[in-house]
Amino acid sequence: MRVIEVNVLPAVGKRVRGLATVLLSNGCVLKDVKVVKFKNQYFVVIPSRDEGECAKGLDRPIRQAMRDHVLNEYIFVATTEGRL
């Protein structure tokens, strides 16, 4: 399984800095993936409530790849819009 596409929208919030949608190669779409800033570090929070089997079936390497893709896309979008 691979990450096919990542779309990130910057958010204005105290901790939540972006919301992402991730498309995986098996057809799963993960929505409401959050980019969170806490103590000068950025984290990616993957929801498990709505996606059920999609999010639960992700192993460690695909989760790490997804986090990397989401953070890279967030940094690109945020710097382009002057938010970072």
MOGI-V208169 format. One record per residue. N is the residue number from 0. RES is the residue in three letters. NEAR is the number of other ideal C-beta (glycine too) atoms within 8 Angstrom. Layout:
N:RES:NEAR
N:RES:NEAR
This chain:
0:MET:6
1:ARG:7
2:VAL:12
3:ILE:6
4:GLU:6
5:VAL:12
6:ASN:7
7:VAL:12
8:LEU:8
9:PRO:11
10:ALA:9
11:VAL:3
12:GLY:6
13:LYS:3
14:ARG:7
15:VAL:10
16:ARG:13
17:GLY:13
18:LEU:11
19:ALA:15
20:THR:11
21:VAL:13
22:LEU:9
23:LEU:15
24:SER:7
25:ASN:5
26:GLY:5
27:CYS:8
28:VAL:9
29:LEU:14
30:LYS:8
31:ASP:8
32:VAL:15
33:LYS:11
34:VAL:18
35:VAL:11
36:LYS:9
37:PHE:6
38:LYS:3
39:ASN:3
40:GLN:6
41:TYR:9
42:PHE:8
43:VAL:13
44:VAL:8
45:ILE:11
46:PRO:12
47:SER:7
48:ARG:4
49:ASP:6
50:GLU:12
51:GLY:7
52:GLU:6
53:CYS:11
54:ALA:11
55:LYS:8
56:GLY:6
57:LEU:10
58:ASP:6
59:ARG:5
60:PRO:6
61:ILE:12
62:ARG:10
63:GLN:8
64:ALA:10
65:MET:17
66:ARG:10
67:ASP:8
68:HIS:11
69:VAL:15
70:LEU:11
71:ASN:8
72:GLU:12
73:TYR:15
74:ILE:9
75:PHE:8
76:VAL:12
77:ALA:12
78:THR:9
79:THR:6
80:GLU:7
81:GLY:5
82:ARG:7
83:LEU:5
